């Protein structure tokens, strides 16, 4: 499975990481305090070489035991002070950084809920999951370690070099010699590591997607004996990720080789030159010991620059991936207007004309469709009168499900408008709109929650136990009361512990529990046996009598629930009428209701009326 995103070219690491500032700002005081404490702790370590110089040139050279013991005690105190300061730094940043990560994860989850369905259609779930887990973990680690220690180690190196130059300027220049080639090498490897790090993180998202799909689709995999092919696909992705990680390791190895070899060579050269100068009497032994001790104390800050920069690059990539999602434009909850044009309520006659659900010249094409491709829906003019139930009938691919998705604004119309009781749905707040319109989809989705919680999602704030029982009765879902904990029984992920018919009945109960003004049902009875279907239809008639409903239907028994029927063909309304009228007057409708097969020569087309007359189909 290809990654969702392909990086668009080189970007500034610093500029990318600065996008984290709004999340860091509330805890900046503790982070700055922690950084200052860490700088003091690190610089405390540089006092050790100066103490050694004093001891070697003083008490040791003078054979003064008291001075030696005093020096040892001071070194011990310095060590304890350094340890306490580093411990204090960890304590200062632990809680705020956990809060930053939690805040970013909450914002990501909240934003995902507000993004349109079209966004989720394009993105693999594993890619989104990896951004909310792996990438945020990398960002927390960056704020806890590289961000602080790039500053700490940089300050330590500067202070250390000042000390070295102060002890002996010539030897200090020897140690400064590798700086230029190190900077050039790091700049060379930065771009290469960034590209590989991005590729690795995208591949982790792909791998997460495969694992998630394999778990959710385990019944299909086992039912068709596809475990070997799935394992092979997983192994190939794992092998690809392994190759990318090895490429990262090779680049890191090159970086480490440069930043380790050059300073070590400089220290070796300084040791030889310093030893010669001590032998010549130009340099004291204590100064040489202090100089080399300081140089060795700077080894960790210098060598750590490589992996700190590497972690920063990975964090910049994680930041970029995080904000790819956060930058996606969410559904706008704000209404375009709050009253009809002209500022007045519609007249009574106009309200009667526009009441109910009205599709007025509606067109729709998917956002990522080619500009020259035909619209999925074109010139849809349809009026479901107030209190009326209309069935949508059409061949597969005619646009029925897409049309129903436009009513709760799961997709946005690209032309025309839809009104509820005369009010344009684009002028409504989405939360208000979806409180008016209840939906039940052909593929019922249940969550890892109790039966009652799943059903009451349809009217969480207004429904209680009475409404729950009524909705289960309408949907003929009385089986819920016989479950081990009744309606408090956990149904498990995706409701896979239930049968398809049971899931569909709970989804239907969820749609009717709030007694909605408008009801949109996408073939809600397809998974039911004929006896249960008859019972559900009988109960559903009572619900439909008090609401305005649009029902996608494939079977005559479902169509008979409706007052009128609209036939969709090729994304257009081909005919509207009662079931009997369309059986009599429309050959395509009669053929669809007859349940006959398609023309073998043209499986995607409706047989001509002369081949399947309406009168014959109606009998």
C-alpha positions in Angstrom: 0.0 0.0 0.0 1.5 3.3 -1.0 2.0 6.1 1.5 -0.6 8.8 1.5 1.9 11.6 1.4 4.9 12.3 -0.7 7.2 15.0 0.7 7.2 18.1 -1.4 10.8 19.1 -1.3 13.3 20.5 1.2 12.0 22.4 4.1 13.7 24.2 7.0 14.0 22.0 10.1 13.9 25.0 12.4 10.9 26.5 10.7 9.1 23.2 10.9 9.9 22.7 14.6 8.8 26.2 15.4 5.2 25.1 14.6 5.3 23.3 18.0 5.6 26.7 19.8 1.8 27.1 20.5 1.9 23.8 22.4 5.2 24.6 24.2 4.3 28.2 25.1 2.2 27.2 28.2 5.1 25.3 29.7 7.9 27.4 28.5 8.8 28.6 32.0 9.5 25.1 33.3 11.3 24.2 30.1 13.6 27.2 30.2 14.2 26.6 33.9 15.1 23.0 33.2 17.5 24.1 30.4 19.2 26.6 32.7 19.6 23.9 35.4 21.0 21.5 32.8 23.5 24.1 31.5 24.7 24.7 35.1 24.9 21.0 35.8 26.9 20.4 32.6 29.2 23.3 33.2 29.7 22.1 36.8 31.4 19.1 35.2 34.0 21.4 33.6 35.1 22.5 37.1 36.6 19.0 37.7 39.6 19.5 35.4 40.4 22.9 37.1 40.3 21.1 40.5 42.6 18.4 39.1 45.1 21.1 37.9 45.0 22.7 41.4 45.6 19.3 43.1 48.4 18.2 40.7 50.3 21.5 40.8 49.5 22.1 44.5 48.9 19.5 47.1 50.3 16.5 45.1 53.4 18.4 44.0 53.9 19.7 47.5 53.1 16.3 49.1 50.3 17.9 51.2 47.9 15.1 52.4 45.5 17.7 53.8 45.2 19.5 50.5 44.7 16.2 48.7 41.8 15.2 51.1 40.3 18.7 50.7 40.5 18.4 46.9 38.9 14.9 47.0 36.0 16.2 49.2 35.4 19.2 46.8 35.3 16.8 43.8 32.8 14.6 45.6 30.6 17.7 46.3 30.8 18.7 42.7 29.7 15.2 41.6 26.7 15.2 43.9 25.8 18.7 42.8 25.9 17.7 39.2 23.7 14.6 39.8 21.1 16.6 41.8 20.9 19.3 39.1 20.3 16.7 36.3 17.7 15.0 38.5 16.0 18.3 39.1 15.9 18.9 35.3 14.2 15.6 34.7 11.6 16.4 37.4 10.9 19.9 35.9 10.1 18.6 32.4 8.4 15.3 33.0 4.9 16.6 33.8 4.7 19.5 31.3 6.0 17.4 28.4 3.4 14.6 29.2 0.8 17.4 29.1 2.1 18.7 25.7 1.9 15.2 24.2 -1.6 14.7 25.6 -2.8 18.1 24.3 -1.4 17.4 20.8 -3.0 14.0 20.7 -6.4 15.4 21.9 -6.2 18.2 19.3 -5.4 15.6 16.6 -8.3 13.4 17.6 -10.7 16.3 17.8 -9.6 17.6 14.4 -10.0 14.1 12.8 -13.7 14.2 14.0 -14.2 17.5 12.3 -12.6 16.6 9.0 -14.9 15.7 6.1 -15.6 12.2 5.0 -13.7 12.9 1.8 -10.5 13.3 3.8 -10.9 10.0 5.5 -11.7 8.3 2.2 -8.2 9.3 1.0 -6.2 8.5 4.1 -5.2 5.1 5.3 -6.2 4.6 8.9 -2.7 3.3 9.8 -1.2 6.5 8.6 -3.4 8.5 10.8 -2.8 6.1 13.7 1.0 6.4 13.4 0.7 10.2 13.5 -1.2 10.0 16.8 1.2 7.5 18.4 4.7 7.1 17.0 5.1 10.7 15.7 3.9 12.2 18.9 6.2 10.0 20.9 9.1 11.3 18.8 8.0 14.9 19.5 7.9 14.3 23.2 11.3 12.8 23.1 12.6 15.7 21.1 11.2 18.2 23.6 12.6 16.2 26.5 16.1 15.5 25.2 17.4 17.0 21.9 15.8 20.4 22.2 17.4 20.8 25.7 20.7 19.2 25.1 21.4 20.9 21.8 21.4 24.1 23.9 23.1 22.5 26.9 25.8 20.8 24.9 26.3 23.9 22.7 26.8 26.0 25.9 29.1 23.4 27.4 31.3 23.3 24.3 31.6 27.1 24.2 32.4 27.3 27.9 34.8 24.4 27.5 36.6 25.9 24.6 37.0 29.2 26.5 38.6 27.2 29.4 40.9 25.3 27.0 42.0 28.5 25.2 42.5 30.1 28.6 44.7 27.2 29.8 46.8 27.1 26.7 46.0 29.0 23.5 48.1 26.9 21.2 46.7 23.6 22.3 43.2 25.2 22.2 43.7 26.0 18.5 44.7 22.4 17.8 41.4 21.2 19.3 39.4 23.8 17.2 40.8 22.6 13.9 38.1 19.9 13.3 35.2 22.4 13.6 35.1 23.4 10.0 35.2 19.9 8.4 32.6 18.7 11.0 30.2 21.5 10.0 30.6 20.7 6.3 30.0 17.0 6.9 26.9 17.5 9.0 25.4 19.8 6.5 26.1 17.2 3.7 24.4 14.4 5.6 21.4 16.4 6.9 19.4 16.4 3.7 20.0 12.7 3.1 19.0 11.7 6.6 15.8 13.9 6.4 14.6 12.1 3.3 15.3 8.6 4.7 13.7 9.5 8.0 10.5 10.7 6.2 10.4 7.5 4.2 10.8 5.3 7.3 8.0 7.1 9.1 5.6 6.8 6.2 6.5 3.1 5.9 5.7 2.6 9.6 2.2 4.1 8.8 1.8 1.6 5.9 2.8 -1.3 8.1 0.3 -0.1 10.8 -2.4 -0.1 8.2 -1.7 -3.7 7.1 -1.7 -4.9 10.8 -5.0 -3.0 11.5 -6.7 -4.3 8.4 -5.5 -7.8 9.1 -7.0 -7.8 12.6 -10.3 -6.3 11.6 -10.6 -8.6 8.6 -9.4 -11.8 10.3 -12.6 -13.6 9.4 -12.1 -12.9 5.7 -8.5 -13.8 5.8 -9.2 -17.1 7.5 -12.4 -17.8 5.5 -10.5 -17.5 2.2 -7.3 -19.0 3.5 -5.3 -15.9 2.7 -3.1 -15.9 5.8 -0.1 -16.8 3.8 -0.5 -14.0 1.3 -1.2 -11.5 4.1 1.9 -12.7 5.9 3.8 -12.3 2.7 2.6 -8.7 2.2 3.5 -7.9 5.8 6.9 -9.5 5.3 7.6 -7.5 2.2 6.6 -4.2 3.9 8.7 -5.2 6.9 11.6 -5.9 4.6 11.2 -2.6 2.9 11.1 -0.8 6.3 14.2 -2.8 7.4 16.1 -1.6 4.4 15.1 2.0 5.1 16.2 1.7 8.7 19.5 0.3 7.6 19.9 3.2 5.3 19.3 5.5 8.3 21.9 3.5 10.2 24.5 3.9 7.5 24.0 7.6 7.4 24.2 7.8 11.2 27.4 5.7 11.1 29.0 8.1 8.7 28.0 11.0 10.9 29.4 9.3 14.0 32.6 8.4 12.2 33.2 12.1 11.3 32.3 13.6 14.7 34.2 10.9 16.6 37.3 10.6 14.5 38.1 14.3 13.9 37.9 15.3 17.6 39.9 12.2 18.7 42.6 13.0 16.2 42.7 16.6 17.5 43.0 15.3 21.1 45.8 12.9 20.1 47.6 15.8 18.4 47.2 18.0 21.5 48.4 15.2 23.7 51.6 14.7 21.7 52.3 18.5 21.5 51.5 19.0 25.2 53.7 16.1 26.3 56.6 17.6 24.3 56.0 21.0 25.8 55.9 19.5 29.4 59.2 17.8 28.7 60.7 21.1 27.5 59.4 22.8 30.6 57.1 25.2 28.6 53.9 23.7 30.2 53.1 22.5 33.7 52.0 18.9 34.3 48.9 20.1 36.1 47.9 22.3 33.1 48.4 19.4 30.7 46.2 17.1 32.9 43.5 19.8 33.2 43.6 20.5 29.5 43.2 16.9 28.5 40.6 16.3 31.2 38.6 19.3 29.8 39.0 18.0 26.3 37.8 14.5 27.3 34.9 16.1 29.2 33.9 17.7 25.9 33.9 14.4 24.0 30.3 13.6 25.0 28.8 17.0 24.1 30.6 16.9 20.7 29.8 13.3 19.9 26.2 13.7 20.9 25.6 16.4 18.3 25.3 13.7 15.6 22.4 11.8 17.1 20.8 14.9 18.6 20.7 16.4 15.1 19.4 13.1 13.8 16.6 13.0 16.4 15.8 16.7 15.5 15.5 15.7 11.9 13.1 12.9 12.7 11.2 15.2 15.0 10.9 17.8 12.2 9.5 15.0 10.0 7.1 13.9 12.7 6.0 17.6 13.1 5.5 17.9 9.4 3.4 14.7 9.3 1.3 15.8 12.3 0.5 19.2 10.7 -0.3 17.6 7.4 -3.4 16.4 9.2 -4.0 19.5 11.3 -3.7 21.7 8.2 -6.5 19.8 6.5 -9.5 22.1 6.3 -12.3 20.9 8.7 -16.0 21.1 8.2 -17.1 24.6 8.9 -19.6 24.4 11.8 -20.7 28.0 11.3 -23.9 28.6 9.4 -23.8 30.8 6.4 -27.0 32.5 7.5 -29.6 32.0 10.2 -32.7 33.1 8.4 -34.3 32.9 5.0 -33.3 35.4 2.3 -34.9 38.8 3.0 -34.9 38.2 6.8 -38.5 37.1 7.0 -40.1 33.7 7.6 -41.6 32.0 4.5 -45.3 32.5 3.9 -47.7 29.6 4.8 -48.2 28.6 1.1 -44.4 28.8 0.5 -43.8 26.7 3.6 -46.2 24.0 2.3 -44.3 24.0 -1.0 -40.8 23.8 0.5 -41.6 21.8 3.6 -40.0 18.4 4.1 -36.8 17.4 2.3 -36.1 19.2 -1.0 -33.3 18.5 -3.6 -33.2 21.5 -5.9 -30.9 21.0 -8.9 -28.4 19.0 -6.8 -25.1 18.0 -8.4 -22.2 16.2 -6.8 -18.7 15.1 -7.9 -16.0 13.8 -5.5 -13.3 16.4 -4.7 -10.5 14.3 -6.2 -12.3 13.4 -9.4 -10.7 14.5 -12.7 -12.2 17.8 -13.9 -13.5 16.3 -17.1 -15.2 13.3 -15.4 -19.0 13.1 -15.3 -20.7 14.1 -12.1 -21.8 11.3 -9.7 -25.2 13.1 -9.4 -26.6 15.6 -11.9 -29.6 17.8 -11.8 -31.4 16.0 -9.0 -34.8 17.6 -8.4 -36.7 15.7 -5.7 -39.2 16.7 -3.1 -40.0 14.4 -0.1 -43.0 16.1 1.4 -43.4 16.7 5.1 -44.3 13.4 6.8 -43.8 11.4 3.6 -41.6 8.4 3.2 -39.8 8.1 -0.2 -37.9 5.1 -1.4 -34.8 5.4 -3.6 -34.4 2.6 -6.1 -31.7 2.2 -8.7 -29.1 -0.2 -10.1 -25.7 -0.5 -8.3 -23.7 2.6 -8.9 -26.7 4.8 -9.7 -25.8 7.2 -6.8 -28.4 6.2 -4.2 -26.0 6.0 -1.2 -24.2 9.2 -2.3 -27.5 11.1 -2.4 -28.4 10.0 1.1 -24.9 11.1 2.3 -25.5 14.6 1.2 -28.5 15.1 3.5 -26.4 15.1 6.8 -23.6 16.8 4.9 -21.2 13.8 5.0 -20.4 15.2 1.6 -21.0 18.7 0.3 -23.1 19.3 -2.8 -21.1 20.8 -5.6 -24.2 22.3 -7.3 -27.8 23.2 -6.4 -29.0 23.0 -2.8 -30.9 20.8 -0.3 -33.4 22.2 2.1 -35.1 20.9 5.2 -38.5 22.5 5.8 -37.4 25.3 3.5 -34.0 26.0 5.2 -30.8 25.4 3.2 -28.7 22.8 5.0 -25.5 24.7 4.3 -27.0 27.6 6.4 -27.3 25.2 9.4 -24.8 24.5 12.0 -23.7 20.9 11.4 -24.4 19.8 14.9 -27.9 21.2 14.7 -28.4 19.6 11.2 -27.3 16.2 12.4 -29.6 16.5 15.4 -32.5 16.8 13.0 -31.4 14.0 10.6 -30.8 10.5 11.8 -29.0 8.0 9.6 -28.6 4.2 9.3 -26.1 2.9 6.9 -26.1 -0.4 4.9 -22.8 -1.4 6.6 -23.6 -1.0 10.4 -20.7 0.3 12.5 -20.7 -0.5 16.2 -18.1 0.7 18.7 -16.2 -1.0 21.5 -18.9 -0.1 24.0 -22.1 -1.5 25.5 -25.2 -2.2 23.5 -27.0 0.6 25.2 -24.2 3.1 24.6 -24.1 2.2 20.9 -27.8 2.7 20.5 -28.0 5.9 22.6 -25.3 7.5 20.4 -28.3 8.4 18.2 -29.6 10.8 20.9 -27.2 10.8 23.7 -28.4 14.0 25.4 -32.2 13.5 25.1 -32.8 9.7 25.3 -32.9 7.5 28.3 -33.9 3.9 29.2 -37.5 4.4 28.0 -36.3 5.6 24.5 -33.7 2.8 24.5 -36.4 0.1 25.0 -38.7 1.7 22.4 -35.9 1.8 19.8 -34.9 -1.8 20.4 -38.6 -2.8 20.1 -38.9 -0.9 16.7 -35.7 -2.6 15.4 -36.8 -6.0 16.7 -33.5 -6.0 18.7 -35.0 -7.7 21.8 -32.0 -10.1 21.7 -30.1 -7.4 23.5 -32.0 -8.1 26.7 -31.0 -11.7 26.5 -27.2 -11.0 26.3 -25.1 -11.8 29.5 -25.4 -8.2 30.9 -28.4 -7.2 28.9 -28.0 -3.8 27.2 -24.9 -3.3 29.4 -23.1 -6.0 27.4 -19.9 -5.0 25.6 -20.2 -5.8 21.9 -16.5 -5.7 21.1 -14.6 -3.9 18.4 -16.8 -3.3 15.3 -19.5 -5.4 17.0 -17.9 -8.6 15.5 -19.3 -10.6 18.4 -22.8 -10.1 16.9 -24.3 -11.4 13.7 -24.7 -9.2 10.7 -28.5 -9.0 11.3 -28.0 -8.1 14.9 -25.6 -5.3 14.1 -28.0 -4.0 11.5 -30.9 -4.0 13.9 -28.8 -2.1 16.5 -27.8 0.4 13.9 -31.5 0.9 13.0 -32.4 1.3 16.7 -29.7 4.0 16.9 -31.3 5.9 14.0 -34.8 5.9 15.5 -34.0 6.3 19.2 -34.1 10.1 19.1 -37.4 10.2 17.2 -35.8 12.4 14.5 -37.7 14.8 12.3 -35.8 13.4 9.2 -34.7 9.8 8.8 -32.3 8.6 6.1 -31.9 4.8 5.9 -29.6 3.1 3.4 -31.0 -0.3 2.8 -31.5 -0.9 6.6 -33.0 -4.4 6.3 -30.6 -6.1 3.9 -29.1 -8.5 6.5 -32.4 -9.6 8.0 -34.3 -12.8 7.4 -37.8 -12.5 5.9 -39.6 -13.1 9.2 -37.5 -10.6 11.2 -37.8 -8.2 8.2 -41.6 -8.4 8.4 -41.6 -7.6 12.1 -39.2 -4.7 11.7 -41.2 -3.3 8.8 -44.4 -3.4 10.9 -42.8 -1.5 13.8 -41.0 0.8 11.4 -44.3 1.9 9.8 -45.3 3.5 13.1 -42.0 5.5 13.3 -42.3 6.6 9.6 -45.7 7.9 10.3 -44.2 10.7 12.4 -41.2 11.6 10.4 -40.0 12.6 6.9 -37.9 9.7 5.5 -35.7 8.8 2.6 -35.0 5.1 2.3 -32.6 3.3 -0.1 -34.4 0.1 -1.1 -33.4 -2.9 -3.1 -36.4 -5.2 -2.3 -40.1 -4.8 -3.0 -40.9 -5.4 0.7 -38.8 -2.3 1.7 -40.3 -0.3 -1.1 -43.8 -0.9 0.2 -42.9 1.1 3.3 -42.7 4.2 1.2 -45.5 6.5 0.0 -43.6 7.2 -3.2 -40.6 5.9 -5.1 -37.8 7.8 -6.9 -35.9 5.8 -9.5 -32.2 6.8 -9.9 -30.5 6.0 -13.1 -27.0 7.2 -14.1 -26.9 9.8 -11.3 -30.3 11.3 -12.4 -33.9 11.0 -11.2 -35.5 8.9 -14.0 -39.0 8.7 -12.6 -41.0 9.4 -9.5 -44.3 7.8 -8.5 -46.0 5.1 -6.4 -44.7 1.6 -6.5 -47.7 0.4 -8.6 -47.4 3.4 -11.0 -43.7 2.7 -11.7 -44.3 -1.0 -12.1 -46.9 -0.2 -14.7 -45.1 2.6 -16.6 -41.4 2.2 -16.2 -39.6 -0.8 -17.7 -36.3 -0.2 -15.8 -38.1 -0.1 -12.4 -40.1 -3.2 -13.2 -36.9 -5.0 -14.2 -35.2 -4.0 -10.9 -38.2 -5.1 -8.8 -38.5 -8.4 -10.7 -35.1 -9.6 -9.4 -34.1 -11.0 -12.8 -30.5 -11.2 -13.9 -28.6 -8.8 -16.1 -28.0 -9.1 -19.8 -24.9 -11.4 -20.1 -23.6 -9.3 -23.0 -24.0 -6.0 -21.1 -23.9 -6.8 -17.4 -23.9 -3.1 -16.4 -26.9 -2.0 -18.4 -30.7 -2.4 -18.0 -32.2 -4.7 -20.6 -34.4 -2.9 -23.1 -38.1 -2.6 -22.2 -39.0 -4.9 -25.2 -37.0 -7.7 -23.6 -38.7 -7.4 -20.2 -42.0 -5.7 -20.4 -43.4 -3.9 -17.4 -46.6 -6.0 -17.4 -44.6 -9.2 -17.2 -42.4 -7.9 -14.4 -45.4 -6.7 -12.4 -47.1 -10.1 -12.5 
